């Protein structure tokens, strides 16, 4: 639990602000991966760049690691849907107009003041979704450990599938940051982003205090991923934030037009990546060419002083939802 952001339970969550339909959608989905860009990977650590941080995280070259990327499933999706509808109804009261051609480029960008009843309701419900996501990933981790035990039991000794870090992404959090030389409470929206707190921050685990918070930056199922560590400059430059993935260069629809899923699967297996997917269409959407060059992305992040590169991971087995 110490290696889970917020200890796996963020304050301010109020289940009464989560609709019955959201709870019903989420009730049967704990421990499930979902679709889209969600994945489970078995990777190999192919290179270490920062030995002290790698030692703190328990990483070494040649080691097998598991990455899990998923979130709050149908519960979180319904929380967002419910709140968007509530915001749209109340938007004129706040001086916003959610109608097309009114200056809001997408109806889902409708907003409400944080201190309004609607804003407070959404924050409380979103925190519930974050807690659900941590519980979901904890169950998936349990299943991963069971699978490793089933396969490795009696064949490999002294193995331990321990948690390096479980970090939230795509949410807003109330945090204290220094601005103009004094601490101030702010609401930090991290969309396509994750925390990257630097060394000594009180909100990161005690055994990581000297190096900083682990930052996980997946590439794609056909490229490398990276583990980085938050740098001190991130606190002053990006409210302690960093990208949480390579990022797309091609829409899902465009990827499906350009990529033949069967050919992609064959190409990956020829490169030694074993792949399992619930949907060939979903596989095409997640083709490596649909994503930015993760090597360039992390190099820019490091050059900007947001995080330091610790380890490079390369996939050997991928499960797509």
Backbone torsions as a table, in degrees:
resi	resn	phi	psi	omega
1	UNK	NA	-30.8	178.8
2	UNK	-63.5	-26.9	179.9
3	UNK	-95.2	18.3	173.5
4	UNK	-113.2	128.7	178.8
5	UNK	-52.0	136.7	-178.2
6	UNK	61.3	16.7	-175.1
7	UNK	64.5	17.4	179.8
8	UNK	81.4	7.1	-177.5
9	UNK	-149.6	100.5	-178.5
10	UNK	-81.2	141.3	179.6
11	UNK	-71.4	156.3	175.7
12	UNK	88.6	5.5	177.3
13	UNK	-78.7	133.7	179.8
14	UNK	-130.6	103.2	-178.2
15	UNK	-58.3	-22.8	178.7
16	UNK	-66.4	-19.6	179.2
17	UNK	-90.0	0.2	177.3
18	UNK	-98.9	127.0	-175.3
19	UNK	-68.4	159.4	178.2
20	UNK	-60.8	-39.1	-178.9
21	UNK	-65.3	-36.5	177.8
22	UNK	-65.8	-42.9	179.1
23	UNK	-64.2	-39.6	178.7
24	UNK	-65.6	-39.5	178.1
25	UNK	-64.6	-36.7	-176.7
26	UNK	-84.4	-18.3	-170.2
27	UNK	-62.0	-33.7	-178.6
28	UNK	-100.4	8.6	-172.8
29	UNK	-111.6	2.4	177.5
30	UNK	-65.2	128.9	-178.3
31	UNK	86.1	19.5	177.7
32	UNK	-119.3	154.8	-170.5
33	UNK	-85.5	-41.6	-173.8
34	UNK	85.8	-172.9	-175.0
35	UNK	-120.5	-154.3	-177.3
36	UNK	67.6	-131.5	-177.8
37	UNK	-92.0	11.7	177.2
38	UNK	-71.7	144.7	-176.6
39	UNK	-159.4	161.5	162.8
40	UNK	-123.9	132.2	-179.9
41	UNK	-128.8	145.6	162.0
42	UNK	-102.7	122.4	-178.0
43	UNK	-120.4	165.8	173.0
44	UNK	-118.8	133.8	174.7
45	UNK	-73.3	112.8	-175.7
46	UNK	-99.8	-17.3	-179.2
47	UNK	-157.3	141.5	175.2
48	UNK	-112.7	128.4	-178.5
49	UNK	-107.2	-27.2	-176.6
50	UNK	-131.7	95.4	-172.9
51	UNK	-62.8	-45.0	179.6
52	UNK	-60.5	-43.3	178.9
53	UNK	-67.1	-41.2	178.7
54	UNK	-61.1	-41.3	177.7
55	UNK	-62.0	-42.2	180.0
56	UNK	-63.7	-36.1	-178.7
57	UNK	-84.9	-7.8	-179.4
58	UNK	77.9	29.0	-177.3
59	UNK	-105.1	144.5	176.5
60	UNK	-147.5	158.4	-180.0
61	UNK	-65.4	139.3	179.7
62	UNK	86.4	-2.8	-177.1
63	UNK	-79.6	143.8	172.7
64	UNK	-87.1	135.0	178.3
65	UNK	-133.6	158.4	178.0
66	UNK	-117.4	131.4	172.6
67	UNK	-110.2	137.0	175.4
68	UNK	-126.9	124.9	176.4
69	UNK	-123.5	108.6	173.0
70	UNK	-160.7	177.5	-175.1
71	UNK	-141.2	-134.0	-170.2
72	UNK	-94.2	12.3	170.4
73	UNK	52.2	-145.9	-175.4
74	UNK	-65.7	-28.9	178.1
75	UNK	-61.8	-49.3	-179.9
76	UNK	-64.8	-39.2	179.3
77	UNK	-62.3	-42.4	-179.3
78	UNK	-70.4	-36.2	175.1
79	UNK	-57.1	-45.5	178.9
80	UNK	-64.1	-45.5	-179.8
81	UNK	-59.3	-46.5	-179.8
82	UNK	-61.3	-43.0	-176.6
83	UNK	-71.3	-37.3	177.0
84	UNK	-60.5	-43.0	178.1
85	UNK	-62.9	-41.2	179.8
86	UNK	-66.1	-41.5	179.4
87	UNK	-64.6	-40.8	-178.9
88	UNK	-62.7	-38.3	179.1
89	UNK	-66.9	-34.3	-174.9
90	UNK	-96.6	-2.8	-168.3
91	UNK	-61.4	-38.0	-178.9
92	UNK	-65.1	-31.5	177.3
93	UNK	-63.2	-28.7	179.9
94	UNK	-92.6	-1.2	-179.0
95	UNK	87.9	15.5	177.4
96	UNK	-109.3	149.1	178.0
97	UNK	-123.5	109.3	-176.1
98	UNK	-82.1	3.4	-176.9
99	UNK	-68.7	154.3	176.2
100	UNK	-56.9	148.4	178.0
101	UNK	62.6	22.2	179.4
102	UNK	-101.6	4.4	-178.2
103	UNK	108.0	-15.6	174.3
104	UNK	-93.7	113.6	-172.5
105	UNK	-68.3	-19.4	-179.2
106	UNK	-148.8	134.2	-178.2
107	UNK	-59.4	-26.0	179.9
108	UNK	-74.5	-7.5	176.4
109	UNK	-90.6	7.1	176.1
110	UNK	-59.2	148.8	-171.9
111	UNK	-141.2	172.1	178.0
112	UNK	-148.1	149.6	176.7
113	UNK	-60.2	143.1	-176.9
114	UNK	-61.5	-33.2	-176.9
115	UNK	-88.9	5.7	175.4
116	UNK	-80.2	160.2	175.8
117	UNK	-56.4	-39.8	179.5
118	UNK	-65.1	-42.7	179.1
119	UNK	-64.1	-42.7	179.2
120	UNK	-67.3	-37.7	177.3
121	UNK	-62.7	-42.9	-178.8
122	UNK	-67.0	-43.0	-180.0
123	UNK	-60.2	-41.8	-179.8
124	UNK	-66.4	-39.0	179.5
125	UNK	-73.0	-38.9	178.8
126	UNK	-64.1	-37.7	176.8
127	UNK	-63.7	-35.0	173.9
128	UNK	-61.9	-42.7	179.8
129	UNK	-63.1	-38.5	177.4
130	UNK	-63.4	-43.1	178.6
131	UNK	-63.8	-40.4	176.3
132	UNK	-59.7	-43.2	-178.4
133	UNK	-62.5	-41.4	177.7
134	UNK	-63.9	-42.4	177.6
135	UNK	-62.0	-40.7	180.0
136	UNK	-60.8	-46.2	-179.2
137	UNK	-68.7	-31.2	176.9
138	UNK	-65.5	-39.2	177.8
139	UNK	-68.1	-41.0	176.7
140	UNK	-61.7	-38.6	177.0
141	UNK	-62.6	-41.5	177.3
142	UNK	-59.5	-45.9	179.3
143	UNK	-63.6	-37.6	178.1
144	UNK	-62.8	-42.3	178.7
145	UNK	-63.8	-39.4	176.9
146	UNK	-61.0	-43.2	-179.5
147	UNK	-64.0	-42.7	178.5
148	UNK	-64.5	-40.2	178.8
149	UNK	-62.3	-42.0	-178.7
150	UNK	-63.5	-40.3	-175.2
151	UNK	-84.1	-40.2	-172.3
152	UNK	-94.8	-18.5	-177.7
153	UNK	-54.8	125.5	-179.1
154	UNK	85.5	-8.0	-178.1
155	UNK	-115.1	-35.5	-178.3
156	UNK	-126.6	130.7	-178.6
157	UNK	-104.8	157.3	173.3
158	UNK	59.4	36.2	174.1
159	UNK	-98.3	153.0	-176.7
160	UNK	-149.4	114.7	177.8
161	UNK	-89.3	79.3	-176.5
162	UNK	-93.0	157.8	-177.2
163	UNK	-87.1	123.6	172.9
164	UNK	-78.7	-53.2	177.8
165	UNK	-168.5	145.2	173.7
166	UNK	-122.2	111.2	-171.3
167	UNK	-120.2	143.2	178.7
168	UNK	-80.0	158.0	172.9
169	UNK	-150.7	164.9	178.6
170	UNK	55.7	52.7	175.3
171	UNK	-154.4	172.7	176.7
172	UNK	-110.1	140.6	-178.5
173	UNK	-134.9	141.5	174.4
174	UNK	-83.5	119.2	-175.8
175	UNK	-137.9	163.4	175.2
176	UNK	-103.9	124.8	178.5
177	UNK	-134.2	154.0	-179.0
178	UNK	-86.1	126.4	176.4
179	UNK	-135.9	130.1	-178.5
180	UNK	54.5	36.7	174.1
181	UNK	82.3	6.3	178.9
182	UNK	-139.1	150.1	179.6
183	UNK	-73.2	142.7	179.2
184	UNK	-144.3	143.6	178.1
185	UNK	-83.1	127.7	-179.0
186	UNK	-135.3	160.2	173.5
187	UNK	-101.4	110.8	-176.3
188	UNK	-97.6	115.6	177.3
189	UNK	-91.4	119.5	178.3
190	UNK	-115.5	89.9	177.3
191	UNK	-103.1	122.3	-172.4
192	UNK	68.3	22.9	-174.5
193	UNK	-143.6	168.3	-178.9
194	UNK	-147.0	168.0	177.8
195	UNK	-68.1	150.0	175.3
196	UNK	-146.1	56.9	-176.8
197	UNK	-67.3	139.9	-177.0
198	UNK	-83.3	179.0	-178.2
199	UNK	-56.2	142.5	174.2
200	UNK	84.5	-3.0	-178.9
201	UNK	-70.3	134.0	-175.2
202	UNK	-66.1	-16.1	-176.7
203	UNK	-90.2	3.1	178.0
204	UNK	-106.4	158.7	-174.7
205	UNK	-57.3	149.9	-177.1
206	UNK	-59.1	-39.3	-177.5
207	UNK	-77.3	-3.7	175.3
208	UNK	-109.3	-0.4	-173.6
209	UNK	-56.1	-37.9	-174.8
210	UNK	-73.8	-23.7	-175.2
211	UNK	-110.9	-33.2	-177.0
212	UNK	120.2	174.8	-176.1
213	UNK	-80.0	136.6	173.1
214	UNK	-60.1	138.8	176.8
215	UNK	-123.2	123.0	-175.2
216	UNK	-103.8	122.0	-178.3
217	UNK	-126.3	91.8	176.4
218	UNK	-69.0	149.0	173.0
219	UNK	-94.5	-102.2	171.8
220	UNK	-143.6	175.4	-175.2
221	UNK	-69.5	-8.6	178.4
222	UNK	-113.4	5.2	-179.1
223	UNK	-130.5	-176.3	179.5
224	UNK	-77.6	162.1	167.0
225	UNK	-123.8	167.2	-176.9
226	UNK	-135.0	147.0	165.5
227	UNK	-108.0	125.6	178.1
228	UNK	-117.2	179.5	175.8
229	UNK	-134.6	137.0	-177.6
230	UNK	-59.6	142.7	-179.3
231	UNK	-110.2	158.2	-176.8
232	UNK	-59.4	-36.0	-177.7
233	UNK	-64.3	-24.5	-179.5
234	UNK	-62.3	-29.1	-177.3
235	UNK	-67.5	-31.9	-178.6
236	UNK	-97.5	-20.1	-174.1
237	UNK	-100.7	-34.4	-174.2
238	UNK	-136.8	27.7	-177.4
239	UNK	52.8	40.0	177.5
240	UNK	66.6	43.4	-173.5
241	UNK	-128.6	157.2	178.9
242	UNK	-152.6	162.1	175.9
243	UNK	-62.1	151.9	178.6
244	UNK	-110.9	19.1	176.1
245	UNK	-179.9	173.6	-179.4
246	UNK	-64.9	-35.0	-178.6
247	UNK	91.4	148.6	-175.6
248	UNK	-86.2	147.7	168.6
249	UNK	-114.7	-6.2	-176.8
250	UNK	-137.8	133.3	178.5
251	UNK	-65.8	162.4	178.5
252	UNK	-62.0	-40.3	179.6
253	UNK	-63.8	-42.4	180.0
254	UNK	-66.1	-40.0	178.6
255	UNK	-61.4	-40.6	179.3
256	UNK	-66.6	-30.7	177.5
257	UNK	-72.3	-34.3	-171.7
258	UNK	-94.5	-21.3	-170.0
259	UNK	-114.2	131.9	171.0
260	UNK	-91.9	115.9	-172.1
261	UNK	-60.9	-41.0	-178.4
262	UNK	-62.7	-41.4	178.7
263	UNK	-65.5	-40.7	179.0
264	UNK	-62.0	-43.6	179.5
265	UNK	-61.4	-43.0	179.3
266	UNK	-63.4	-42.3	-179.3
267	UNK	-63.0	-42.1	-180.0
268	UNK	-65.6	-41.5	-179.7
269	UNK	-67.5	-32.6	175.7
270	UNK	-65.9	-25.3	178.7
271	UNK	-90.5	5.2	176.0
272	UNK	90.8	14.2	178.7
273	UNK	-104.4	111.8	177.8
274	UNK	-80.9	130.4	-171.2
275	UNK	-126.4	136.8	171.3
276	UNK	-130.7	132.7	-177.9
277	UNK	-142.2	148.7	177.8
278	UNK	-84.9	-10.3	-175.3
279	UNK	-154.3	127.0	176.3
280	UNK	-67.7	-35.0	176.7
281	UNK	-62.8	-42.6	177.3
282	UNK	-65.0	-32.7	177.6
283	UNK	-64.4	-44.4	178.9
284	UNK	-61.5	-38.9	179.8
285	UNK	-60.7	-29.1	-174.7
286	UNK	-103.4	20.8	180.0
287	UNK	-58.2	144.7	-179.3
288	UNK	-54.4	-36.0	-178.1
289	UNK	-70.4	-10.0	177.1
290	UNK	-82.0	-4.7	-175.6
291	UNK	-117.3	156.5	175.2
292	UNK	-65.9	163.2	176.0
293	UNK	-71.6	107.9	-174.6
294	UNK	-64.1	-29.5	177.9
295	UNK	-61.9	-42.3	178.7
296	UNK	-68.9	-39.6	-178.7
297	UNK	-59.8	-50.4	-176.8
298	UNK	-70.9	-29.1	176.4
299	UNK	-64.9	-39.3	178.4
300	UNK	-68.4	-42.1	177.8
301	UNK	-58.0	-43.7	-179.6
302	UNK	-68.5	-42.3	-179.8
303	UNK	-64.2	-30.6	179.1
304	UNK	-79.0	-6.4	177.8
305	UNK	79.4	18.2	-178.7
306	UNK	-85.5	-34.4	-179.1
307	UNK	-161.0	156.8	176.9
308	UNK	-107.1	142.7	179.1
309	UNK	-74.4	129.6	-179.3
310	UNK	-106.9	-50.4	-174.9
311	UNK	-149.0	148.5	175.5
312	UNK	-106.0	134.1	-179.5
313	UNK	-118.1	140.8	175.7
314	UNK	-125.3	135.3	-172.4
315	UNK	-76.6	146.0	171.6
316	UNK	-123.8	-20.2	177.0
317	UNK	-149.8	134.5	-175.0
318	UNK	-132.8	132.7	170.3
319	UNK	-115.9	121.6	175.8
320	UNK	-104.7	141.4	-179.0
321	UNK	-67.0	NA	NA
